[in-house]
Amino acid sequence: MGFREHAACVRRIVGIVLAVLLIGGVAVAVVAGRDSKDTSTATKTVRGVIGSEKAEFFADPEVVKALAAKGFNVKAETSGSWAMDQLPLKDYDFAFPGSKAPADELQRKSSVKGGPIRPFYSPLVVVAHRGAAQVLADNGLATLSGKSSGKLLMAPYLKAAKADRTWQQLKGTGKHAELTGTVFITSTDPVASNSGALYLAAASYVADGGRVAADDAAIDRTAPLLKKLIQVQGAQQTSSDAPFRDFISGVGNPLVLVYESQVASLLLQKQDLGDLVVLYPDTTVSSDHTLVPLTDSGRQFGELLSTDRRLRELAVRHGFRPQGAAAEFTASTAGHTDYIDQQLTGIRQAPVPTATVLRAMARRTRG
């Protein structure tokens, strides 16, 4: 064999050996990954706009970790639920308002097949300081089932609001110097915010004798009362977070409309709620947090929120009630039934008007 032929043969042998070693090295690397239980996966970034009441949920490191384990990285921006349809949504994968009505509006702009997804919900409640709750009960505007919970009687409350009743006109306020001025509930701006709009839905339903507003005539019948409910508050927030935090810190109005989830979340974090009393309106509206997929990735993400057990557990930890999984919420809040009405006993759910009607109703409160 000549020198050239010998050299070529050696190069071929070396090449084969290197190839075998390379393949072996890759195989070892894969096996090592399995042996070390490396469960990392390529993540898919989804961008969405959410109601601010869900901001803490998505910022929770445990939620971030659980989503990453399923291959998702979520970039969420907050907005008032009723302002979402004014945003340029072409670069978003999902929109996640706090109820069905604004979600229905957003769904009409989505080309993704299938309807909205409702992973969890939360009833609206009124938080009160104990003194205020007792005065309301002593004057027939509420009932108390203990030191920390009860019901707000919507018909008597709306009657008092219509008559511009003040705290000083109610018996028992002499012992509570902080209770002055008109009796009213602080809510969010109904034009932009979900909880504020749902407050109008419940109030109009009760004020109109249990009828759901469906036309201009129905709006006209309750417009003067709804205008009072809103204008007595002065400037309003677009998120329930700020008035709730003011309430917890001991400032602001003694009656504030919030989501049950906000109270439950603090309880599950073992925070001291002081003299807080939870009043469930006897006619209320549950906030169905409704995700609208704007892309296929957004739909995959929404379905994951609804079906993944770990994410449902974390939703409960943030005070939300998972759809179709009542037992999880009941078990988690078992030690807090002095505040939380797990079964929503005797509480009537008011149907919500269409988005068009509710928007018109909200606009009428402005003047």
Disulfide bonds with the S-S distance in Angstrom:
none
